Amino acid sequence: MLRGWKVDSCLRTGGVKARTLSGCSITSTSHGQVRQIHQHLPRASFFLSRSSNSTLSASKAGYNNSYYAYAQLRYLRQMTTPELRKEFTEFFVKEHGHTPVKSSSLIPHNDKSLMFTNAGMVQFKEYFRNPAVAPFKQATSVQKCMRAGGKHNDLDNVGYTPRHHTFFEMLGNFSFGEYSKSKAIQMAWRFLTEVVKLPKDRLRVTVLASDQESFELWRDQEGVPEDRIIRSGAKDNFWTMGEGAGPCGPCTEIFWDTLDDDLGEDRWLEIWNLVFMQHYRNDQGELENLPIVCIDTGMGLERLAAVVQSKENNFETDVFKPMFDGLHKIMTEAGIESSQDINATPHKKIIVDHLRAMSFLIADGVIPSNVGRGYVLRRIIRRALRSGNQLGFTKPFMTELYPYLLESFNDGSYPDMVARQEPIKDVIRQEEEIFMSTLSKGLALLEPIFKQKDLSGSKQVPADIAFKLYDTFGFPLDLTVLIAEERGWTVDLAAVEALKQKQREQGRASWKAGSSLVLAKAQEWKEQGIFPTFSGYQRDALIGQTSTVLAAQSTDDGTGDMILSIEPCPFYGLGGGQSPDMGSITLANGSEWRVVDVFSPYERGLALRVQAVAEETALEEDLLCMHKGFKLTTFVDSKRREGVAAHHSATHLLNAALRKTLGKVIMQAGSLVEPERLRFDFTHGKPIDQNQIREIEDWINSMALQSVQPVIKEYPLQKAIDMGSIAVFSEKYGEVVRVVDFPKVSMELCGGTHVEDLSKIYPFKILSEGSVAAGTRRIEAAVGKAASQFLIEQDRMVLRLNQDLKAYATSAGNGLDLKVNKMKDHVSDLSRKYNQLVEKLVKTSATPVSQGTVDLVTSLNPAGKSSIPIKVYQLDGDIQDQDFYSKKANWLKEQDPEAMHVLVWDENILVTLDQKQFPKLHAGKVLKTLLEQVGGGKGGGQPQLARGKILATTSPSSGSERSPVERLVSLVQSS
């Protein structure tokens, strides 16, 4: 029996009584009994010793089939997820002097190779490549991560495994030359065993087989027994930043013993990976030692929570519990049967996982679309909705779960999720409404496929059906695959991917911007520390500034263009939705080259694409004058810059006006600023009415007439936010930001160029407003000279209409308005009368040009009749309303349901039949058979009605072309 335990709560396991506090002995118990105790006391760590002649052997963790004379149980420290976040950060900040760094966006702005931020080290890549530029020598973070889409994709596994997620948090500590392997290993081991208090006997580590230093550190410094240090190959324990040249090095991983032999190799759960970047792999694949060793570590928060909370499944932790409770409550209120067992079905796990992913993506500025990141977000939302449908939901429900998501982050770790909840929910709600309306239609298309006898052998969904589901009904391909797999079917993925090629290329283009060759060349400048100063904020720098060439590269694309980096650089090309500057440069030899593009190939980088003004000037001497150190003179196109600046400032006012008119919940979802117009995308679930558009225009124009001058200063990021500056969620900001403040009008974080006085944006005119995606609206507008030109052209058009319509202003009001309204009434009346005439014409009796029977092949006529009654009609082809012919066909069918009716006008043909009379016939298949028999054509349709076109043919005897009707008549007569 167990002794020395305070009586708290008891259980019996094969005659052994166990109580729930530590410090016990077992007089005689077996492996099986101990396992039973562990199942009832999952947070207990067992230290077991086998008796040998009444003398205790050395303690050894684990079980075997022997009997044990002594057991000590120690509980793991129970910690919540917020406590883990807090204690991890405080351990590295307070005890070890690390700089706390906020999580970066899920959109990796400084890394074009990634679709999403997938690890804590992503925002520090530049510092790992060049530690000298790091603003701190050691840092720690709790990073938002996403692994769905791109090279790193866990989407298909979510819900079916214990630990895969789309969105997760990664705990990490990083060193840029500050400390060594020894300290990294020491800190990791201390945190796990002294702070979290994981028992050492349930941990083991892996090292690179050739990394003797790490092996000895674990053994000698931390006292880990040799049999718990596993040497592994480079596949598991050597880390690289990616393919090709770059920092790399061995890694050591810490594993947790789950004590579950049934899991096989998965009994040991990886919880922390420590990477030692001590090498550089060159272009030849050779490893060189780096003078400065960097450290990059990563530990999944959800995994650690599962360990300390003694859960076999990440979804059972407090991270997800509020959402599961909320889902259970919502299902119960909707009358849907719901089990408290979250493992009973993968669908609940998919829903709560995907809710986190979609909400954080939208908060970071991703909007559902059909390409790039937006398409991944749409896939995530629609997978969640399909799982909801499987559970029994028939109406939108995801936004009802959002408060429970906030409850799971109630420690204030992500305040933006609270502040932005309304626009986030608006986007999700809009997507739900769209997809729920098409989900049933898509399933209705897919379900009959599973019942088709001709497919029962292969059990493969045809590629065209899978593509149609994707293209027409918005079914992500993986959703179709999932539904098929549940039925034991497959999908021809290769064939569908071929059909999707165009869409996929558009998706890649949306997040892999720019010429890869040019970007690759310019990236080399980053390694050389080339970070030009942008001097274009000062007006006097736009014309005739002298700059020095820092670097030059040929584009090697056959154009003869060159890529330059100059210091200082007055040409704007820093993004933020603002179009780049154009202009020219004059080289030291007097040659002029056009600046045709300006772009930022890397963070804080600026590059000009220049081309010779005349082909004959592209001499060797010009290229010599572009070498590093040569001087040149710059000329920014000031007219273009003025137009862009006016539209950029107007964009800020438009953002403020929308928030004022529609509410502060709107989020900017993108913008484009050009010399002649602006485009502004924002989250909003419905169209803006004319009164609201007028209110927005009037407010902006009234502000412009006040001649407000901007106040532009730099502030620490948090101070700028506290001051009320508006930030764009999808943008990346540094610790110090530039604030553009039009006092009492608008204040935003912005790196772009602006007018010196708001009067420059007068007048402001909205050109259009519409939808670009679910929950996203777009406004296009013009200001200043561009708006004036638009208004002048509008006025001229009105004058022409007045003259043409003889519309003149009267005391009753504007003459044009009166004329147009009168014409609209007249057109409406004519349309009504026209429809009445069409209805009469539809019901006018028609005499067939031929009637009789027609033979059909057996496959089309399974009922066994040798021939089918048929009537052929020739109709007038002058009627423009195409619905007339369908209505006429249906009326003829109602008058004589026992015959098949064929209508012909010009080269068009329509077949209709009564399904009750001919249940085995399909009008579309009949049409194709008729077309084959009369010389060819194309067409198709539904079982009761189909239409197509007949190809022109000539008579074999006369050589003259026969009309479609003549061919059909001869077919009927010959039968």
Secondary structure, DSSP 8 states (H G I E B T S, - for coil): ---S---S-EEEETTEEEESSS----SSEEHHHHHHHHHH-TTEEEEEEEEETTEE---B-S--SSEEEEEEEEE-----HHHHHHHHHHHHHHTT--EE-----SS-TT-TT-SS--STTGGGHHHHH-GGG-S-SEEEEEEEEE-SSTT---GGGTTTSSS--SEEEEEEEEEESS--HHHHHHHHHHIIIIIS---GGGEEEEEETT-HHHHHIIIIIS---GGGEEEE-HHHHEEESSSSSEEEEEEEEEEEE---GGGGGGGEEEEEEEEEEEEEE-TTS-EEEEEEEEEEEEEEHHHHHHHHTT-SSGGGSTTTHHHHHHHHHHHHHTT----S-TTS-HHHHHHHHHHHHHHHHHHTT----SSHHHHHHHHHHHHHHHHHHHHT--S--GGGGHHHHHHTTTTSS-THHHHTHHHHHHHHHHHHHHHHHHHHHHHHHHHHHHH-GGGTTT-EE-HHHHHHHHHHH---HHHHHHHHHHTT-EE-HHHHHHHTHHHHHHHHHHHS-S-HHHHHHHHHHHHTT----B-TTSGGGSEEEEEEEEEEEE--SSS--EEEEEESB-S----TTB----EEEEETTS-EEEEEEEE-SSTT--EEEEEESSGGG--HHHHHTTSTT-EEEEEE-HHHHHHHHHHHHHHHHHHHHHHHHH-TT--EEEEEE-SS-EEEEEE-SS---HHHHHHHHHHHHHHHTT----EEEEEEHHHHHHTT-B--TTS---SEEEEEEETTTEEEE--S---SSGGGG-SEEEEEEEEEETTEEEEEEEEHHHHHHHHHHHHHHHHHHHHHHT---BTTB-HHHHHHHHHHHHHHHHHHHHHHHHHHHHTS----SEEEEE---GGG-TT--S-EEEEEEE--TT---THHHHHHHHHHHHH-TTSEEEEEETTEEEEE--TTT-TT--HHHHHHHHHHHTT-EEEEE-SSEEEEEE--EE-TTT-SEE-HHHHHHHHHHH-
